[in-house]
Structure formats: C-alpha cells, structure tokens
Amino acid sequence: MAELATTAPFGDPREIDTGSLKNIYTVRGSVAPDELFTFRKGALVGIRPGDVRMIEVVLDGEPRADLEIVGVYDDEMGTLDPIIDVGGDDEALDSYGKSVRVKVREGDLGNFDTAAPGPNQILAEHVGLPCYAKNDNTLWLTDDGGMLSFAGLVAGVNSRGKVTLRNTFDIRNDWKNYGAAVGIAPATIGIQTGTGTLVAGVATIAATITANSRILVTMKDPGAGAITGFADLKTPAADRTVGAPGSFKVYAIDDAKATITTAVCTFDWQVEG
C-alpha cells in the first residue's frame, strides 16, 4: 500500500516554483517500489525507463541510476484518497479504483538540501554543473559512483545552503544526447574537477575512473619548462587505474610529444564519466 500526501512529515513543506502553468504536466502515479512512500509537494520524482511512463518518488534506500528525473510533484488531480490497490503495470489506484493522476512541474525548482561538507556538497561555485538525486529532497554533486540519477543543472545556492535545480525537457534531452555522443550511458555520467601540480614532467591525480572516462586537462600556470601540451595515456595500464578511488597520470609534453622532465606547472583537470 502507498499513500499520497501534500506536506512533508517533518519540517516545512517543500518550496516550489509557482510560475507559468506551461511548466506543468500530468502523469500517472506508480506504487513501485513496493513499500510505503509519499508524494510530497515539491518532492523530486522520476520515471523509470521503458514504455510505461509513470512517476515514482526518489528513495534513499533504493538508489537508482536509470530514472529520468522529470521535476517535482506539484499537486494531485481530483479528490485526495489513500491508494488501496495496484492496477496494471504497478499503477496507483485510488479508493474508487481509478488511476491516480498527479501534476509534475519542471523549470527552476528550489529549496533542496545537499550533502554534508565533502565531495558531494553543492556550493555556489558549482552553478551550471550537473547534479544528482539522492532522495526526494536532496541533491548531490556526484552520482555516487554511478548509483544516482541525473537530476538537472545547479541553478543557484542560497545563503542557507539550499539548492535551486534547473530541470527542463531540453536539459534532460541534451544530457541523453551528450552521453550518446561520448559513448557513455547517461546514468553513468559524472563530472569531477580539481587542480593538480605537475613536477618533473608528471603528476598523478586521484579520482574515480571508469573504463569510459574522458579526461580533460587545461593549463593554469605554465611555471617552468617549454610546455606545449599535456598527455594522459590509457596505456600502459599504470598510467590510468580504473576504480573508486582510481587515478590517472598527466604528462607535460613538447611539440615533439616528448615528456618534459624539467616541467613545473599547475593545471585544471576534469573527468567525465
């Protein structure tokens, strides 16, 4: 059995965007996974892949990397009744045996929690970066090693540390297309960033690395040495270690693509996937 409710069981109700009605659409509610849960107003909701398009809440205890996070639960259609039965395809039915239809809002959606200080905490400096749904009211900066679903882009962080999420059809579609373009399943895309210091022509960077990771390195301070580029090598295997944590090596090279062993510089790095 599952139930619908419009307020959170603890604390204040979620704050949601109340803009144009064009950002609202109606979809059937799902009772999967098979445990008690609540559609709370302003709570993140997602759709599982496949032909059956029904929304469900994002649960801490059952992380999923394949949900399409479509926005937040905005309101129910018709009379609010406890769900007492399950229809075809795990469809939620009300006490009259009718399909439960709920309104979902996309756009700029506000007031979400984030992780405690650490690699998953979203800060103001992360505006514009992708983020991931940890539960129905919490966003993380990473996908937790491929465990969480892409939620949208960070639109803002207020003085209380609450995160505004930007989630639209175009953003979701662009993310899927990006994953296809680089040969990475959308559910596994994550972005890690940092700054490294290269001494004697080589630096080793610790990061979560998969077989499909794309690594980008850009100059920050050229320091000493005739550096004209960087190289990150997949072979030999010692230059890139897959894992969480894994690592990769960065080499300073010259025009002849030879390693400059006297080079000293700092660089920014980014790992996608």
Backbone hydrogen bonds in HBPLUS format (Angstrom, degrees):
<---DONOR---> <-ACCEPTOR-->    atom                        ^
c    i                          cat <-CA-CA->   ^        H-A-AA   ^      H-
h    n   atom  resd res      DA  || num        DHA   H-A  angle D-A-AA Bond
n    s   type  num  typ     dist DA aas  dist angle  dist       angle   num
A0003-GLU N   A0037-PHE O   3.44 MM  34  6.42 165.0  2.46 166.6 170.1     1
A0023-ASN N   A0020-SER O   3.19 MM   3  5.99 169.4  2.20 118.0 121.3     2
A0024-ILE N   A0021-LEU O   3.00 MM   3  5.41 162.8  2.03 120.2 121.1     3
A0106-GLU N   A0023-ASN O   3.02 MM  83  5.49 156.8  2.07 150.3 157.2     4
A0025-TYR N   A0104-VAL O   2.96 MM  79  5.49 157.4  2.01 153.3 160.2     5
A0104-VAL N   A0025-TYR O   2.80 MM  79  5.49 168.2  1.81 166.3 170.0     6
A0027-VAL N   A0102-VAL O   2.95 MM  75  5.66 162.6  1.98 162.0 166.4     7
A0102-VAL N   A0027-VAL O   2.95 MM  75  5.66 174.9  1.95 163.2 161.6     8
A0055-ILE N   A0028-ARG O   2.99 MM  27  6.45 155.8  2.05 167.2 164.4     9
A0029-GLY N   A0100-VAL O   3.00 MM  71  5.72 155.0  2.06 164.1 163.4    10
A0092-ALA N   A0029-GLY O   2.90 MM  63  5.51 171.9  1.91 148.9 146.3    11
A0030-SER N   A0055-ILE O   2.86 MM  25  5.65 146.7  1.97 168.7 165.7    12
A0031-VAL N   A0090-ASP O   3.05 MM  59  5.84 166.6  2.07 166.0 169.4    13
A0035-GLU N   A0033-PRO O   2.73 MM   2  5.82 130.2  1.98 116.1 100.0    14
A0043-ALA N   A0040-ARG O   2.83 MM   3  5.23 152.4  1.91 147.2 143.5    15
A0042-GLY N   A0073-TYR O   2.76 MM  31  5.34 176.2  1.76 165.3 164.4    16
A0073-TYR N   A0043-ALA O   2.89 MM  30  5.51 153.3  1.96 151.8 156.6    17
A0044-LEU N   A0136-ASP O   2.83 MM  92  4.48 166.2  1.85 128.8 130.5    18
A0045-VAL N   A0071-GLY O   3.11 MM  26  6.04 158.5  2.16 148.9 149.2    19
A0070-VAL N   A0045-VAL O   3.12 MM  25  6.31 140.4  2.28 142.4 153.8    20
A0046-GLY N   A0056-GLU O   2.94 MM  10  5.58 164.2  1.96 161.9 165.0    21
A0056-GLU N   A0046-GLY O   2.88 MM  10  5.58 143.1  2.01 152.8 164.8    22
A0047-ILE N   A0068-GLU O   2.93 MM  21  5.07 146.7  2.04 122.7 131.9    23
A0068-GLU N   A0047-ILE O   2.87 MM  21  5.07 164.2  1.89 141.9 147.0    24
A0072-VAL N   A0105-ARG O   2.89 MM  33  5.35 155.3  1.95 148.6 155.0    25
A0105-ARG N   A0072-VAL O   2.86 MM  33  5.35 162.2  1.89 155.3 159.7    26
A0074-ASP N   A0103-LYS O   2.74 MM  29  5.24 174.8  1.75 149.2 147.8    27
A0103-LYS N   A0075-ASP O   2.61 MM  28  5.09 177.9  1.61 168.2 167.9    28
A0077-MET N   A0101-ARG O   2.92 MM  24  5.50 145.1  2.05 169.9 158.6    29
A0093-LEU N   A0085-ASP O   3.26 MM   8  5.43 151.4  2.34 156.6 148.1    30
A0087-GLY N   A0091-GLU O   2.71 MM   4  4.73 169.9  1.72 150.5 150.5    31
A0091-GLU N   A0088-GLY O   3.05 MM   3  5.62 146.8  2.16 114.3 122.7    32
A0100-VAL N   A0092-ALA O   2.97 MM   8  5.65 158.8  2.01 152.5 149.4    33
A0094-ASP N   A0098-LYS O   2.84 MM   4  5.48 158.0  1.89 151.0 155.2    34
A0097-GLY N   A0094-ASP O   2.86 MM   3  5.23 163.1  1.89 118.3 121.7    35
A0107-GLY N   A0167-ASN O   2.61 MM  60  5.14 165.4  1.63 157.6 157.5    36
A0167-ASN N   A0107-GLY O   2.86 MM  60  5.14 170.9  1.87 148.0 147.8    37
A0109-LEU N   A0165-LEU O   2.70 MM  56  5.05 168.1  1.71 158.9 161.0    38
A0165-LEU N   A0109-LEU O   2.64 MM  56  5.05 160.0  1.67 164.8 160.8    39
A0112-PHE N   A0163-VAL O   2.96 MM  51  4.90 173.1  1.96 143.7 142.3    40
A0163-VAL N   A0112-PHE O   2.80 MM  51  4.90 166.6  1.82 141.4 144.6    41
A0113-ASP N   A0137-ASN O   2.90 MM  24  6.04 158.0  1.95 165.7 159.9    42
A0139-LEU N   A0113-ASP O   2.92 MM  26  6.27 162.7  1.95 146.9 147.4    43
A0121-GLN N   A0118-GLY O   3.28 MM   3  5.59 165.9  2.30 113.1 117.3    44
A0141-LEU N   A0120-ASN O   3.08 MM  21  4.60 150.3  2.17 110.2 118.4    45
A0126-HIS N   A0123-LEU O   2.90 MM   3  5.50 163.6  1.93 119.8 125.2    46
A0127-VAL N   A0124-ALA O   3.26 MM   3  5.78 163.8  2.29 121.1 120.4    47
A0129-LEU N   A0126-HIS O   2.97 MM   3  5.57 162.6  2.00 143.4 145.0    48
A0128-GLY N   A0154-VAL O   2.75 MM  26  5.18 160.9  1.78 141.3 147.5    49
A0154-VAL N   A0129-LEU O   2.89 MM  25  5.66 160.3  1.93 160.3 164.9    50
A0131-CYS N   A0152-GLY O   2.99 MM  21  5.88 145.6  2.11 157.8 157.9    51
A0151-ALA N   A0131-CYS O   2.88 MM  20  5.76 175.3  1.88 144.9 144.7    52
A0132-TYR N   A0140-TRP O   2.80 MM   8  5.12 160.3  1.84 150.9 156.6    53
A0140-TRP N   A0132-TYR O   2.79 MM   8  5.12 159.9  1.83 145.3 152.3    54
A0133-ALA N   A0149-SER O   3.00 MM  16  5.74 156.8  2.05 161.6 166.6    55
A0134-LYS N   A0138-THR O   2.88 MM   4  5.35 157.0  1.93 147.7 152.5    56
A0147-MET N   A0143-ASP O   2.80 MM   4  5.79 130.7  2.04 151.5 163.2    57
A0148-LEU N   A0143-ASP O   2.97 MM   5  4.68 149.0  2.07 134.7 136.8    58
A0153-LEU N   A0166-ARG O   3.02 MM  13  5.14 165.4  2.04 146.6 146.9    59
A0166-ARG N   A0153-LEU O   2.82 MM  13  5.14 165.6  1.84 161.2 163.8    60
A0155-ALA N   A0164-THR O   2.81 MM   9  5.24 162.5  1.84 152.5 152.8    61
A0164-THR N   A0156-GLY O   2.78 MM   8  4.97 169.0  1.80 145.3 145.9    62
A0158-ASN N   A0162-LYS O   2.96 MM   4  5.50 157.2  2.02 153.9 157.8    63
A0161-GLY N   A0158-ASN O   2.92 MM   3  5.32 162.4  1.95 117.9 121.4    64
A0172-ARG N   A0168-THR O   3.03 MM   4  6.32 168.0  2.05 156.7 159.6    65
A0173-ASN N   A0169-PHE O   2.86 MM   4  6.01 161.0  1.89 153.5 159.3    66
A0174-ASP N   A0170-ASP O   2.80 MM   4  5.93 159.9  1.84 149.0 154.8    67
A0175-TRP N   A0171-ILE O   2.99 MM   4  6.16 153.4  2.06 146.7 153.6    68
A0176-LYS N   A0172-ARG O   3.12 MM   4  6.43 153.8  2.19 144.9 151.2    69
A0177-ASN N   A0173-ASN O   2.97 MM   4  6.25 162.6  2.00 152.0 156.8    70
A0178-TYR N   A0174-ASP O   2.81 MM   4  5.98 151.1  1.89 146.7 155.1    71
A0179-GLY N   A0175-TRP O   3.04 MM   4  6.26 162.5  2.08 147.1 150.9    72
A0180-ALA N   A0176-LYS O   3.06 MM   4  6.36 156.8  2.11 148.0 154.2    73
A0181-ALA N   A0177-ASN O   2.90 MM   4  6.09 151.3  1.98 145.9 154.0    74
A0182-VAL N   A0178-TYR O   3.12 MM   4  6.41 149.2  2.22 153.0 159.4    75
A0184-ILE N   A0179-GLY O   2.77 MM   5  4.83 153.4  1.84 153.6 151.9    76
A0183-GLY N   A0180-ALA O   3.30 MM   3  5.05 155.8  2.37  95.4 102.4    77
A0188-THR N   A0185-ALA O   2.87 MM   3  5.56 152.8  1.94 123.3 131.4    78
A0189-ILE N   A0186-PRO O   3.31 MM   3  5.44 163.5  2.34 106.4 111.2    79
A0273-GLY N   A0190-GLY O   2.72 MM  83  4.76 155.3  1.78 142.6 150.3    80
A0192-GLN N   A0271-VAL O   2.95 MM  79  5.11 157.3  2.00 144.8 152.3    81
A0271-VAL N   A0192-GLN O   2.83 MM  79  5.11 158.9  1.88 145.4 152.4    82
A0194-GLY N   A0269-TRP O   3.11 MM  75  5.45 142.5  2.26 149.2 147.3    83
A0269-TRP N   A0194-GLY O   2.86 MM  75  5.45 167.0  1.87 151.4 153.3    84
A0196-GLY N   A0267-PHE O   2.76 MM  71  5.36 160.7  1.80 158.7 165.2    85
A0267-PHE N   A0196-GLY O   2.93 MM  71  5.36 155.6  1.99 147.5 153.4    86
A0198-LEU N   A0265-CYS O   2.70 MM  67  5.24 167.9  1.71 165.0 168.4    87
A0265-CYS N   A0198-LEU O   2.94 MM  67  5.24 152.0  2.02 140.9 149.5    88
A0202-VAL N   A0199-VAL O   3.38 MM   3  5.90 176.2  2.38 118.5 118.5    89
A0200-ALA N   A0263-ALA O   2.95 MM  63  5.29 111.1  2.44 147.3 162.9    90
A0201-GLY N   A0263-ALA O   3.24 MM  62  4.78 155.0  2.31 134.5 132.2    91
A0252-ALA N   A0201-GLY O   3.06 MM  51  5.09 158.2  2.11 129.9 134.9    92
A0203-ALA N   A0250-VAL O   2.92 MM  47  5.22 145.8  2.04 144.7 154.3    93
A0250-VAL N   A0203-ALA O   2.80 MM  47  5.22 159.1  1.84 155.0 161.9    94
A0205-ILE N   A0248-PHE O   2.82 MM  43  5.41 173.5  1.82 166.7 166.6    95
A0248-PHE N   A0205-ILE O   2.93 MM  43  5.41 145.7  2.05 144.4 155.4    96
A0207-ALA N   A0246-GLY O   3.05 MM  39  5.29 158.4  2.09 117.6 124.6    97
A0246-GLY N   A0207-ALA O   2.63 MM  39  5.29 151.3  1.71 134.2 144.7    98
A0209-ILE N   A0243-GLY O   2.95 MM  34  5.35 155.4  2.01 154.4 156.6    99
A0243-GLY N   A0209-ILE O   2.89 MM  34  5.35 150.6  1.98 135.0 143.3   100
A0213-SER N   A0210-THR O   3.27 MM   3  5.21 170.3  2.28 105.6 108.3   101
A0214-ARG N   A0272-GLU O   2.91 MM  58  5.12 162.6  1.94 148.1 153.6   102
A0272-GLU N   A0214-ARG O   2.85 MM  58  5.12 166.9  1.87 153.4 157.8   103
A0216-LEU N   A0270-GLN O   2.84 MM  54  5.14 168.0  1.85 156.8 161.0   104
A0270-GLN N   A0216-LEU O   2.88 MM  54  5.14 145.4  2.00 150.9 155.4   105
A0218-THR N   A0268-ASP O   2.92 MM  50  5.34 164.1  1.94 156.0 161.1   106
A0268-ASP N   A0218-THR O   2.90 MM  50  5.34 154.8  1.97 159.0 164.0   107
A0220-LYS N   A0266-THR O   3.05 MM  46  5.47 152.7  2.13 143.3 136.7   108
A0221-ASP N   A0266-THR O   3.15 MM  45  5.16 165.1  2.17 131.0 132.3   109
A0266-THR N   A0221-ASP O   3.08 MM  45  5.16 156.5  2.13 140.1 147.4   110
A0224-ALA N   A0264-VAL O   2.90 MM  40  5.14 130.6  2.15 139.6 151.6   111
A0264-VAL N   A0224-ALA O   2.97 MM  40  5.14 158.8  2.01 141.6 143.1   112
A0228-THR N   A0253-ILE O   3.02 MM  25  6.15 172.7  2.03 159.4 161.5   113
A0253-ILE N   A0229-GLY O   2.95 MM  24  5.30 170.5  1.96 139.6 139.2   114
A0231-ALA N   A0251-TYR O   2.93 MM  20  5.11 142.4  2.08 139.7 148.8   115
A0251-TYR N   A0231-ALA O   2.89 MM  20  5.11 156.5  1.95 146.2 153.8   116
A0239-ASP N   A0236-PRO O   2.96 MM   3  5.89 169.2  1.97 130.3 133.5   117
A0240-ARG N   A0237-ALA O   3.16 MM   3  5.65 158.4  2.21 114.1 120.1   118
A0249-LYS N   A0239-ASP O   2.92 MM  10  5.21 144.4  2.05 157.4 153.0   119
A0241-THR N   A0247-SER O   2.76 MM   6  5.07 163.1  1.78 146.8 152.8   120
A0247-SER N   A0241-THR O   3.08 MM   6  5.07 153.0  2.15 129.9 136.8   121
A0260-ILE N   A0252-ALA O   2.89 MM   8  5.67 158.5  1.93 140.7 145.6   122
A0254-ASP N   A0258-ALA O   3.09 MM   4  5.66 139.8  2.26 140.1 151.0   123
A0257-LYS N   A0254-ASP O   2.80 MM   3  5.09 158.8  1.84 117.5 121.3   124
A0263-ALA N   A0260-ILE O   3.24 MM   3  5.59 167.9  2.26 114.2 117.4   125
